[in-house]
Amino acid sequence: MNPLYRNDSPGEFPDSWYVASTDIPPQRPPLKGEVQADVCVIGAGYTGLSAARHLASKGLEVVVLDAHRAGFGASGRNGGQVCSGYDYPQTTLTKKLGAGPAKALWQLAEEAKADLRDLCTNTIPEARYTPGVLHGTYTAKETAEDQAEVDLLAREYGYDQARVCGPEEMTTLIKSPHYHGGLLDMGAGHIHPLRYVLGLARLAEEAGARIYERSEVHRIDKGDPAIVATNKGRVKARFVILAGNGYLPNLERKVAARVMPLNSFIGATEPLGVRAEEIMGQDIAVHDSKWVANYFRLSEDKRLLFGGRPSYSLGFPDGIATLMHKRILNIFPQLEGVKLDYAWGGTLGVTIPRMPAIIRVAPNILSAGGYSGHGVALSGLAGKVMAEAVAGQASRFDTFADLNVPSYPGGPAFRAPLLRLAMTWYSLRDRLGL
């Protein structure tokens, strides 16, 4: 079965707390017939809508195609964490890439957060940007590594929004028996992701972009112009932007070989009321240092939104609610007896180095994805730098392209078995406390 439809009904948002707490707009019509555009964007999530908004604001004719709905994929389902930097800490990136390239990447990531905060403050307030993300650690060694990261950011980058919390403070912030310490980053934050992406769609249309929903792309004929074909129509465009990330089928081998689809799941408890104070002492988002990470925060109506348990098969497992409830009780045993009102899954994209795969597929075809869990802010920036590259200013695009994200060994056919094997090992490490 086509991975676009394996876990979802065509055009129907999942039964999530995000959907239940959002005014969903009417469905936009599908593409019919032939249209011409300067740029055709495939995928109406954070990346594609950001690119469309920036391109349309420059006066270009932009068409956006999505197989389902704007915001349908990971952009409307994720944990909502607006994190600093990348999946690798800056201490690691500095060792791998050198001080100059690492600092250039950090500055781009800071811009990504600033852009998102500005949008939420000025035009999408319903996304409810709230500052504060905590990286929870389990051992003194991990806490010391976080302290080294904080020291580097302060010394080399002038970043003073992060600090390390010791065991005593952690018991007031996160009321779980498991955490030894943590890195609290008040320059990061969290949002309602579905309201945010729907706000981006509105802004893209206000800038002049045309969005067609229920318009799955089956083929791209490369050339100048490129031809993008759907069931009932096609787009002739001078440029094409691939922005499907984990929801992009094998439409382009160069992308599929680098970006691995990965399923993740979230459960939302019933409203906790005053019991919310039993689990968290501050309105912050949390992700921990497990290889198979847990991530959680409180919703505006005091539910615990708890995510994790990645899956490496295309299909979602049976009984997502039961699986998520077990993970919640492991971290917060005091929630025994609390019900889950919602449980849902979504598909993100990961790469071998856990860095974004922002590449030029052909002279007039660009692609971005593989944010590896850091996509809420980075995806918007990726759309922005691809828009710049289309307009002839490719220096910032090239900063990402120069990462040379490698293909999975064996290409798309072998990426899933290899990653499944690796993550089985990492899960075992978590259980053994290695």
DRENDO-1510 file (C-alpha; in Angstrom, 1 decimal, always signed):
<recs>
REC; n; res; u; v; w
REC; 1; MET; +0.0; +0.0; +0.0 .
REC; 2; ASN; +1.1; +3.6; -0.7 .
REC; 3; PRO; +2.8; +4.9; +2.5 .
REC; 4; LEU; +0.8; +8.1; +2.1 .
REC; 5; TYR; -2.4; +6.1; +2.9 .
REC; 6; ARG; -1.2; +3.1; +5.0 .
REC; 7; ASN; -2.1; +4.7; +8.3 .
REC; 8; ASP; -4.6; +7.4; +7.4 .
REC; 9; SER; -7.8; +7.9; +5.4 .
REC; 10; PRO; -7.4; +10.2; +2.4 .
REC; 11; GLY; -7.7; +13.8; +3.5 .
REC; 12; GLU; -8.9; +13.0; +7.1 .
REC; 13; PHE; -6.9; +14.4; +10.0 .
REC; 14; PRO; -6.1; +12.0; +12.8 .
REC; 15; ASP; -8.1; +11.8; +15.9 .
REC; 16; SER; -5.7; +13.8; +18.0 .
REC; 17; TRP; -6.0; +16.4; +20.7 .
REC; 18; TYR; -4.5; +18.9; +18.3 .
REC; 19; VAL; -7.4; +18.4; +15.8 .
REC; 20; ALA; -10.0; +18.5; +18.7 .
REC; 21; SER; -8.6; +21.9; +19.9 .
REC; 22; THR; -8.3; +23.5; +16.4 .
REC; 23; ASP; -10.8; +25.1; +14.0 .
REC; 24; ILE; -10.0; +23.1; +10.8 .
REC; 25; PRO; -10.7; +25.1; +7.6 .
REC; 26; PRO; -12.8; +23.7; +4.8 .
REC; 27; GLN; -11.0; +21.4; +2.4 .
REC; 28; ARG; -9.3; +23.2; -0.6 .
REC; 29; PRO; -10.1; +21.9; -4.1 .
REC; 30; PRO; -7.7; +19.5; -5.9 .
REC; 31; LEU; -5.7; +20.4; -8.9 .
REC; 32; LYS; -7.6; +19.9; -12.2 .
REC; 33; GLY; -6.2; +20.5; -15.6 .
REC; 34; GLU; -2.9; +22.2; -16.4 .
REC; 35; VAL; -1.5; +25.3; -14.6 .
REC; 36; GLN; +1.8; +27.1; -15.0 .
REC; 37; ALA; +3.9; +28.5; -12.2 .
REC; 38; ASP; +7.3; +29.8; -11.4 .
REC; 39; VAL; +7.6; +27.3; -8.6 .
REC; 40; CYS; +5.7; +24.1; -7.7 .
REC; 41; VAL; +6.0; +23.1; -4.1 .
REC; 42; ILE; +5.2; +19.4; -3.2 .
REC; 43; GLY; +4.1; +19.1; +0.4 .
REC; 44; ALA; +2.0; +21.6; +2.5 .
REC; 45; GLY; +3.8; +21.3; +5.8 .
REC; 46; TYR; +6.1; +23.7; +7.6 .
REC; 47; THR; +8.8; +23.4; +4.9 .
REC; 48; GLY; +6.6; +23.8; +1.9 .
REC; 49; LEU; +4.4; +26.5; +3.3 .
REC; 50; SER; +7.4; +28.5; +4.4 .
REC; 51; ALA; +8.9; +28.3; +1.0 .
REC; 52; ALA; +5.6; +29.2; -0.6 .
REC; 53; ARG; +5.1; +32.2; +1.6 .
REC; 54; HIS; +8.6; +33.6; +1.0 .
REC; 55; LEU; +8.5; +32.9; -2.7 .
REC; 56; ALA; +5.0; +34.5; -3.2 .
REC; 57; SER; +6.2; +37.5; -1.2 .
REC; 58; LYS; +8.9; +38.0; -3.8 .
REC; 59; GLY; +6.3; +38.2; -6.5 .
REC; 60; LEU; +6.7; +34.7; -7.9 .
REC; 61; GLU; +3.7; +32.5; -9.0 .
REC; 62; VAL; +3.6; +29.6; -6.6 .
REC; 63; VAL; +1.5; +26.4; -6.6 .
REC; 64; VAL; +1.5; +24.1; -3.6 .
REC; 65; LEU; +0.3; +20.4; -3.9 .
REC; 66; ASP; -0.5; +18.1; -1.1 .
REC; 67; ALA; -1.8; +14.5; -1.3 .
REC; 68; HIS; -4.0; +15.1; +1.8 .
REC; 69; ARG; -4.5; +18.5; +3.5 .
REC; 70; ALA; -2.3; +21.4; +4.5 .
REC; 71; GLY; -0.8; +20.5; +7.9 .
REC; 72; PHE; -1.9; +16.9; +7.6 .
REC; 73; GLY; +1.5; +15.2; +8.2 .
REC; 74; ALA; +4.1; +15.6; +10.9 .
REC; 75; SER; +3.7; +19.4; +10.9 .
REC; 76; GLY; +0.3; +19.0; +12.5 .
REC; 77; ARG; +1.0; +16.0; +14.7 .
REC; 78; ASN; +4.4; +16.5; +16.4 .
REC; 79; GLY; +5.4; +17.3; +20.0 .
REC; 80; GLY; +5.5; +21.0; +19.3 .
REC; 81; GLN; +9.0; +21.5; +20.7 .
REC; 82; VAL; +10.9; +24.5; +19.2 .
REC; 83; CYS; +14.5; +23.4; +20.1 .
REC; 84; SER; +17.8; +25.2; +19.8 .
REC; 85; GLY; +20.4; +23.9; +17.4 .
REC; 86; TYR; +20.3; +20.4; +15.9 .
REC; 87; ASP; +20.0; +16.8; +17.1 .
REC; 88; TYR; +23.8; +16.9; +17.7 .
REC; 89; PRO; +25.0; +19.3; +20.5 .
REC; 90; GLN; +27.2; +22.2; +19.4 .
REC; 91; THR; +30.2; +20.6; +21.2 .
REC; 92; THR; +29.9; +17.6; +18.9 .
REC; 93; LEU; +29.3; +19.7; +15.7 .
REC; 94; THR; +32.4; +21.8; +16.5 .
REC; 95; LYS; +34.5; +18.7; +16.8 .
REC; 96; LYS; +33.1; +17.2; +13.6 .
REC; 97; LEU; +32.9; +20.3; +11.4 .
REC; 98; GLY; +35.2; +22.9; +12.9 .
REC; 99; ALA; +34.4; +26.1; +14.8 .
REC; 100; GLY; +33.5; +28.2; +11.7 .
REC; 101; PRO; +31.0; +25.8; +10.1 .
REC; 102; ALA; +29.5; +24.9; +13.4 .
REC; 103; LYS; +28.9; +28.5; +14.3 .
REC; 104; ALA; +27.3; +29.3; +10.9 .
REC; 105; LEU; +24.9; +26.4; +11.4 .
REC; 106; TRP; +24.1; +27.6; +15.0 .
REC; 107; GLN; +23.3; +31.1; +13.7 .
REC; 108; LEU; +20.9; +29.7; +11.1 .
REC; 109; ALA; +19.2; +27.6; +13.8 .
REC; 110; GLU; +18.9; +30.7; +16.0 .
REC; 111; GLU; +17.3; +32.6; +13.1 .
REC; 112; ALA; +14.8; +29.7; +12.7 .
REC; 113; LYS; +13.7; +30.1; +16.3 .
REC; 114; ALA; +13.4; +33.9; +16.0 .
REC; 115; ASP; +11.4; +33.6; +12.8 .
REC; 116; LEU; +8.9; +31.2; +14.5 .
REC; 117; ARG; +8.6; +33.4; +17.6 .
REC; 118; ASP; +8.0; +36.5; +15.5 .
REC; 119; LEU; +5.3; +34.7; +13.5 .
REC; 120; CYS; +3.6; +33.4; +16.6 .
REC; 121; THR; +3.7; +36.9; +18.3 .
REC; 122; ASN; +2.6; +38.9; +15.4 .
REC; 123; THR; +0.4; +36.8; +13.1 .
REC; 124; ILE; -0.3; +33.3; +14.5 .
REC; 125; PRO; -0.9; +34.0; +18.3 .
REC; 126; GLU; -3.3; +31.0; +18.4 .
REC; 127; ALA; -0.1; +28.8; +18.2 .
REC; 128; ARG; +0.6; +29.9; +21.8 .
REC; 129; TYR; +4.4; +30.1; +21.7 .
REC; 130; THR; +5.6; +29.4; +25.3 .
REC; 131; PRO; +9.3; +29.6; +26.3 .
REC; 132; GLY; +11.2; +26.8; +27.9 .
REC; 133; VAL; +12.6; +23.4; +26.8 .
REC; 134; LEU; +14.3; +21.0; +29.2 .
REC; 135; HIS; +16.7; +18.2; +28.2 .
REC; 136; GLY; +16.4; +15.6; +31.0 .
REC; 137; THR; +19.4; +13.5; +31.9 .
REC; 138; TYR; +19.6; +10.2; +33.8 .
REC; 139; THR; +23.2; +10.2; +35.0 .
REC; 140; ALA; +25.8; +12.5; +36.4 .
REC; 141; LYS; +27.9; +11.9; +33.3 .
REC; 142; GLU; +25.1; +13.2; +31.0 .
REC; 143; THR; +24.6; +16.2; +33.3 .
REC; 144; ALA; +28.3; +17.0; +33.0 .
REC; 145; GLU; +28.0; +16.8; +29.2 .
REC; 146; ASP; +25.1; +19.3; +29.3 .
REC; 147; GLN; +27.3; +21.6; +31.5 .
REC; 148; ALA; +30.0; +21.5; +28.8 .
REC; 149; GLU; +27.4; +22.4; +26.2 .
REC; 150; VAL; +26.2; +25.4; +28.3 .
REC; 151; ASP; +29.7; +26.6; +28.8 .
REC; 152; LEU; +30.6; +26.4; +25.1 .
REC; 153; LEU; +27.4; +28.3; +24.1 .
REC; 154; ALA; +28.1; +31.0; +26.6 .
REC; 155; ARG; +31.8; +31.3; +25.8 .
REC; 156; GLU; +31.9; +31.0; +22.0 .
REC; 157; TYR; +28.3; +32.0; +21.0 .
REC; 158; GLY; +27.3; +34.5; +23.7 .
REC; 159; TYR; +24.2; +32.4; +24.3 .
REC; 160; ASP; +23.0; +33.0; +27.9 .
REC; 161; GLN; +19.5; +31.4; +27.8 .
REC; 162; ALA; +20.6; +27.9; +28.9 .
REC; 163; ARG; +21.6; +26.6; +32.2 .
REC; 164; VAL; +22.0; +23.2; +34.0 .
REC; 165; CYS; +19.6; +22.1; +36.7 .
REC; 166; GLY; +20.9; +19.8; +39.4 .
REC; 167; PRO; +19.0; +16.9; +41.1 .
REC; 168; GLU; +17.3; +19.1; +43.7 .
REC; 169; GLU; +15.9; +21.5; +41.1 .
REC; 170; MET; +14.8; +18.7; +38.8 .
REC; 171; THR; +12.5; +17.3; +41.5 .
REC; 172; THR; +10.6; +20.6; +41.4 .
REC; 173; LEU; +10.5; +21.0; +37.6 .
REC; 174; ILE; +9.8; +17.3; +36.6 .
REC; 175; LYS; +8.3; +15.2; +39.4 .
REC; 176; SER; +9.6; +11.9; +38.2 .
REC; 177; PRO; +11.9; +9.5; +40.1 .
REC; 178; HIS; +14.1; +9.0; +37.0 .
REC; 179; TYR; +15.9; +12.3; +36.2 .
REC; 180; HIS; +19.3; +13.2; +37.6 .
REC; 181; GLY; +19.6; +16.6; +36.0 .
REC; 182; GLY; +18.8; +18.6; +32.9 .
REC; 183; LEU; +19.6; +21.5; +30.6 .
REC; 184; LEU; +16.9; +24.2; +30.8 .
REC; 185; ASP; +16.9; +26.3; +27.6 .
REC; 186; MET; +14.6; +29.4; +28.0 .
REC; 187; GLY; +15.6; +30.5; +24.4 .
REC; 188; ALA; +13.7; +27.5; +23.1 .
REC; 189; GLY; +10.0; +26.9; +23.5 .
REC; 190; HIS; +6.8; +25.0; +22.5 .
REC; 191; ILE; +3.7; +25.6; +20.4 .
REC; 192; HIS; +0.4; +24.1; +19.3 .
REC; 193; PRO; +1.8; +22.6; +16.0 .
REC; 194; LEU; -1.4; +22.2; +14.1 .
REC; 195; ARG; -2.6; +25.8; +14.7 .
REC; 196; TYR; +0.8; +27.0; +13.7 .
REC; 197; VAL; +0.9; +25.1; +10.4 .
REC; 198; LEU; -2.6; +26.2; +9.5 .
REC; 199; GLY; -1.5; +29.7; +10.2 .
REC; 200; LEU; +1.4; +29.3; +7.8 .
REC; 201; ALA; -1.1; +28.1; +5.1 .
REC; 202; ARG; -3.2; +31.2; +5.6 .
REC; 203; LEU; -0.1; +33.5; +5.3 .
REC; 204; ALA; +1.1; +31.7; +2.2 .
REC; 205; GLU; -2.3; +32.2; +0.5 .
REC; 206; GLU; -2.4; +35.8; +1.6 .
REC; 207; ALA; +1.0; +36.3; -0.1 .
REC; 208; GLY; -0.5; +34.9; -3.3 .
REC; 209; ALA; +0.4; +31.2; -3.3 .
REC; 210; ARG; -2.2; +28.7; -4.5 .
REC; 211; ILE; -2.7; +25.5; -2.4 .
REC; 212; TYR; -4.3; +22.4; -3.9 .
REC; 213; GLU; -5.3; +19.6; -1.5 .
REC; 214; ARG; -6.0; +15.9; -2.3 .
REC; 215; SER; -3.5; +16.3; -5.2 .
REC; 216; GLU; -1.0; +13.5; -4.9 .
REC; 217; VAL; +2.0; +13.8; -7.2 .
REC; 218; HIS; +2.8; +10.7; -9.1 .
REC; 219; ARG; +5.6; +11.8; -11.4 .
REC; 220; ILE; +8.1; +14.6; -12.0 .
REC; 221; ASP; +9.4; +15.0; -15.5 .
REC; 222; LYS; +12.7; +16.9; -15.2 .
REC; 223; GLY; +13.5; +19.6; -17.6 .
REC; 224; ASP; +13.0; +23.3; -18.1 .
REC; 225; PRO; +10.2; +23.7; -17.3 .
REC; 226; ALA; +9.7; +20.7; -15.1 .
REC; 227; ILE; +6.3; +18.9; -15.3 .
REC; 228; VAL; +4.7; +17.8; -12.0 .
REC; 229; ALA; +1.8; +15.3; -12.6 .
REC; 230; THR; -1.1; +14.4; -10.4 .
REC; 231; ASN; -4.2; +12.2; -11.0 .
REC; 232; LYS; -6.3; +15.0; -12.5 .
REC; 233; GLY; -3.8; +17.7; -13.4 .
REC; 234; ARG; -0.3; +18.9; -13.9 .
REC; 235; VAL; +1.9; +21.9; -13.2 .
REC; 236; LYS; +4.5; +23.3; -15.5 .
REC; 237; ALA; +7.1; +25.1; -13.4 .
REC; 238; ARG; +10.5; +26.6; -13.7 .
REC; 239; PHE; +11.4; +25.3; -10.3 .
REC; 240; VAL; +10.2; +22.4; -8.1 .
REC; 241; ILE; +10.6; +22.2; -4.3 .
REC; 242; LEU; +10.3; +18.8; -2.6 .
REC; 243; ALA; +8.9; +19.3; +0.9 .
REC; 244; GLY; +7.2; +16.0; +1.8 .
REC; 245; ASN; +9.9; +14.8; +4.4 .
REC; 246; GLY; +8.7; +11.5; +5.9 .
REC; 247; TYR; +5.6; +11.6; +3.8 .
REC; 248; LEU; +7.4; +11.8; +0.5 .
REC; 249; PRO; +7.1; +8.5; -1.3 .
REC; 250; ASN; +9.9; +7.3; -3.6 .
REC; 251; LEU; +9.2; +10.2; -5.9 .
REC; 252; GLU; +12.9; +11.1; -6.2 .
REC; 253; ARG; +15.6; +8.5; -5.5 .
REC; 254; LYS; +18.2; +11.0; -4.3 .
REC; 255; VAL; +15.9; +12.1; -1.5 .
REC; 256; ALA; +14.6; +8.7; -0.6 .
REC; 257; ALA; +18.1; +7.3; -0.3 .
REC; 258; ARG; +19.0; +10.0; +2.3 .
REC; 259; VAL; +15.8; +10.5; +4.4 .
REC; 260; MET; +14.3; +7.6; +6.3 .
REC; 261; PRO; +10.6; +7.7; +7.3 .
REC; 262; LEU; +10.2; +7.1; +11.1 .
REC; 263; ASN; +6.9; +6.8; +12.9 .
REC; 264; SER; +6.5; +8.3; +16.4 .
REC; 265; PHE; +3.5; +8.4; +18.7 .
REC; 266; ILE; +1.8; +10.7; +21.2 .
REC; 267; GLY; -0.8; +10.1; +23.9 .
REC; 268; ALA; -2.9; +12.8; +25.5 .
REC; 269; THR; -4.4; +12.2; +28.9 .
REC; 270; GLU; -7.7; +13.4; +30.2 .
REC; 271; PRO; -7.5; +16.9; +31.7 .
REC; 272; LEU; -5.5; +16.6; +34.9 .
REC; 273; GLY; -6.7; +19.8; +36.7 .
REC; 274; VAL; -4.8; +20.3; +39.9 .
REC; 275; ARG; -3.1; +17.0; +39.4 .
REC; 276; ALA; -0.9; +18.6; +36.7 .
REC; 277; GLU; +1.1; +20.1; +39.6 .
REC; 278; GLU; +2.0; +16.5; +40.6 .
REC; 279; ILE; +4.0; +16.0; +37.5 .
REC; 280; MET; +5.4; +19.4; +36.4 .
REC; 281; GLY; +6.3; +22.5; +38.3 .
REC; 282; GLN; +6.7; +24.8; +35.2 .
REC; 283; ASP; +5.0; +25.2; +31.8 .
REC; 284; ILE; +8.0; +23.8; +29.8 .
REC; 285; ALA; +8.5; +21.1; +27.2 .
REC; 286; VAL; +10.8; +18.2; +28.0 .
REC; 287; HIS; +12.7; +15.6; +26.0 .
REC; 288; ASP; +15.2; +13.2; +27.6 .
REC; 289; SER; +18.5; +11.7; +26.9 .
REC; 290; LYS; +17.4; +8.2; +26.0 .
REC; 291; TRP; +18.4; +7.1; +22.6 .
REC; 292; VAL; +14.7; +6.2; +22.1 .
REC; 293; ALA; +13.6; +9.5; +23.6 .
REC; 294; ASN; +10.6; +10.4; +25.6 .
REC; 295; TYR; +9.1; +13.9; +25.1 .
REC; 296; PHE; +6.3; +15.6; +26.9 .
REC; 297; ARG; +4.6; +18.8; +28.1 .
REC; 298; LEU; +1.3; +20.0; +29.4 .
REC; 299; SER; -1.4; +21.3; +27.1 .
REC; 300; GLU; -3.3; +24.5; +27.6 .
REC; 301; ASP; -6.2; +22.5; +29.3 .
REC; 302; LYS; -3.7; +20.6; +31.5 .
REC; 303; ARG; -3.5; +17.3; +29.7 .
REC; 304; LEU; -0.2; +15.5; +29.6 .
REC; 305; LEU; +1.0; +15.2; +26.0 .
REC; 306; PHE; +3.5; +12.4; +26.0 .
REC; 307; GLY; +5.4; +11.2; +23.0 .
REC; 308; GLY; +7.9; +8.6; +22.0 .
REC; 309; ARG; +8.2; +4.9; +21.0 .
REC; 310; PRO; +9.4; +5.1; +17.4 .
REC; 311; SER; +8.4; +2.5; +14.9 .
REC; 312; TYR; +10.5; +1.5; +11.9 .
REC; 313; SER; +7.8; -0.3; +9.9 .
REC; 314; LEU; +5.5; +1.6; +7.6 .
REC; 315; GLY; +2.4; +0.6; +9.5 .
REC; 316; PHE; +1.4; +1.9; +12.9 .
REC; 317; PRO; +1.3; -0.8; +15.6 .
REC; 318; ASP; -2.0; -2.0; +17.1 .
REC; 319; GLY; -3.0; -0.5; +20.5 .
REC; 320; ILE; -1.1; +2.8; +20.4 .
REC; 321; ALA; -3.0; +4.1; +23.5 .
REC; 322; THR; -1.9; +1.0; +25.5 .
REC; 323; LEU; +1.7; +1.4; +24.5 .
REC; 324; MET; +1.8; +5.1; +25.3 .
REC; 325; HIS; +0.0; +4.7; +28.6 .
REC; 326; LYS; +2.7; +2.2; +29.7 .
REC; 327; ARG; +5.5; +4.7; +28.8 .
REC; 328; ILE; +3.7; +7.5; +30.7 .
REC; 329; LEU; +3.4; +5.4; +33.9 .
REC; 330; ASN; +7.1; +4.5; +33.6 .
REC; 331; ILE; +8.0; +8.2; +33.9 .
REC; 332; PHE; +5.1; +9.3; +36.1 .
REC; 333; PRO; +3.9; +6.3; +38.2 .
REC; 334; GLN; +1.7; +8.8; +40.2 .
REC; 335; LEU; -0.6; +8.9; +37.1 .
REC; 336; GLU; -1.9; +5.4; +37.6 .
REC; 337; GLY; -5.6; +5.4; +36.9 .
REC; 338; VAL; -5.5; +8.4; +34.6 .
REC; 339; LYS; -7.2; +7.8; +31.2 .
REC; 340; LEU; -5.8; +8.6; +27.8 .
REC; 341; ASP; -8.4; +10.5; +25.7 .
REC; 342; TYR; -6.3; +10.5; +22.5 .
REC; 343; ALA; -3.4; +8.6; +20.9 .
REC; 344; TRP; -2.1; +9.1; +17.5 .
REC; 345; GLY; +1.0; +8.7; +15.3 .
REC; 346; GLY; +2.9; +10.5; +12.6 .
REC; 347; THR; +5.9; +10.1; +10.3 .
REC; 348; LEU; +9.0; +12.3; +10.5 .
REC; 349; GLY; +12.3; +12.0; +8.5 .
REC; 350; VAL; +15.7; +11.1; +9.9 .
REC; 351; THR; +19.2; +10.9; +8.2 .
REC; 352; ILE; +22.3; +9.0; +9.1 .
REC; 353; PRO; +24.1; +12.0; +10.6 .
REC; 354; ARG; +20.9; +13.3; +12.2 .
REC; 355; MET; +21.3; +16.6; +10.3 .
REC; 356; PRO; +18.9; +18.0; +7.7 .
REC; 357; ALA; +19.2; +16.8; +4.1 .
REC; 358; ILE; +18.9; +20.0; +2.1 .
REC; 359; ILE; +20.1; +19.2; -1.4 .
REC; 360; ARG; +19.8; +20.3; -5.0 .
REC; 361; VAL; +18.3; +17.3; -6.8 .
REC; 362; ALA; +18.6; +18.9; -10.3 .
REC; 363; PRO; +19.5; +22.4; -11.4 .
REC; 364; ASN; +15.9; +23.5; -10.9 .
REC; 365; ILE; +14.7; +21.0; -8.2 .
REC; 366; LEU; +15.5; +21.5; -4.5 .
REC; 367; SER; +14.6; +19.3; -1.6 .
REC; 368; ALA; +14.7; +19.6; +2.2 .
REC; 369; GLY; +13.8; +17.1; +4.9 .
REC; 370; GLY; +15.4; +14.7; +7.5 .
REC; 371; TYR; +15.3; +17.1; +10.4 .
REC; 372; SER; +15.6; +14.2; +12.8 .
REC; 373; GLY; +13.3; +15.5; +15.5 .
REC; 374; HIS; +14.3; +19.2; +15.2 .
REC; 375; GLY; +12.0; +20.2; +12.5 .
REC; 376; VAL; +9.5; +22.5; +14.1 .
REC; 377; ALA; +11.9; +25.5; +13.7 .
REC; 378; LEU; +14.4; +24.2; +11.2 .
REC; 379; SER; +11.8; +23.3; +8.6 .
REC; 380; GLY; +10.7; +26.9; +8.3 .
REC; 381; LEU; +14.2; +28.0; +7.8 .
REC; 382; ALA; +14.8; +25.3; +5.2 .
REC; 383; GLY; +11.8; +26.7; +3.2 .
REC; 384; LYS; +13.2; +30.2; +3.6 .
REC; 385; VAL; +16.7; +29.3; +2.3 .
REC; 386; MET; +15.3; +27.3; -0.6 .
REC; 387; ALA; +13.2; +30.4; -1.6 .
REC; 388; GLU; +16.4; +32.4; -1.5 .
REC; 389; ALA; +18.1; +29.8; -3.7 .
REC; 390; VAL; +15.3; +29.9; -6.3 .
REC; 391; ALA; +15.7; +33.7; -6.3 .
REC; 392; GLY; +19.4; +33.4; -7.1 .
REC; 393; GLN; +20.9; +33.8; -3.6 .
REC; 394; ALA; +22.1; +30.3; -2.7 .
REC; 395; SER; +24.9; +31.0; -0.1 .
REC; 396; ARG; +22.8; +30.0; +2.9 .
REC; 397; PHE; +21.3; +27.0; +1.0 .
REC; 398; ASP; +24.8; +25.9; +0.3 .
REC; 399; THR; +25.8; +26.0; +4.0 .
REC; 400; PHE; +23.3; +23.1; +4.5 .
REC; 401; ALA; +24.1; +21.4; +1.2 .
REC; 402; ASP; +27.8; +21.4; +2.1 .
REC; 403; LEU; +26.9; +19.0; +4.9 .
REC; 404; ASN; +26.8; +16.3; +2.2 .
REC; 405; VAL; +24.3; +14.1; +4.1 .
REC; 406; PRO; +25.1; +10.6; +2.9 .
REC; 407; SER; +22.7; +8.0; +1.5 .
REC; 408; TYR; +21.7; +5.0; +3.5 .
REC; 409; PRO; +23.9; +2.0; +2.5 .
REC; 410; GLY; +22.0; +0.1; -0.3 .
REC; 411; GLY; +19.7; +3.1; -0.9 .
REC; 412; PRO; +16.0; +3.1; -0.1 .
REC; 413; ALA; +15.6; -0.7; -0.2 .
REC; 414; PHE; +18.0; -1.2; +2.7 .
REC; 415; ARG; +17.6; +1.9; +4.9 .
REC; 416; ALA; +14.7; +0.5; +7.0 .
REC; 417; PRO; +16.3; -2.8; +7.9 .
REC; 418; LEU; +19.6; -1.1; +8.8 .
REC; 419; LEU; +18.0; +1.6; +10.9 .
REC; 420; ARG; +15.7; -1.0; +12.6 .
REC; 421; LEU; +18.8; -3.0; +13.6 .
REC; 422; ALA; +20.6; +0.1; +14.9 .
REC; 423; MET; +17.7; +1.3; +16.9 .
REC; 424; THR; +17.1; -2.1; +18.4 .
REC; 425; TRP; +20.6; -1.9; +19.7 .
REC; 426; TYR; +20.0; +1.6; +21.1 .
REC; 427; SER; +16.8; +0.5; +22.8 .
REC; 428; LEU; +18.7; -2.3; +24.5 .
REC; 429; ARG; +21.3; +0.3; +25.6 .
REC; 430; ASP; +18.5; +2.3; +27.2 .
REC; 431; ARG; +17.1; -0.7; +29.0 .
REC; 432; LEU; +20.6; -1.6; +30.3 .
REC; 433; GLY; +21.4; +2.0; +31.2 .
REC; 434; LEU; +24.6; +2.1; +29.0 .
</recs>
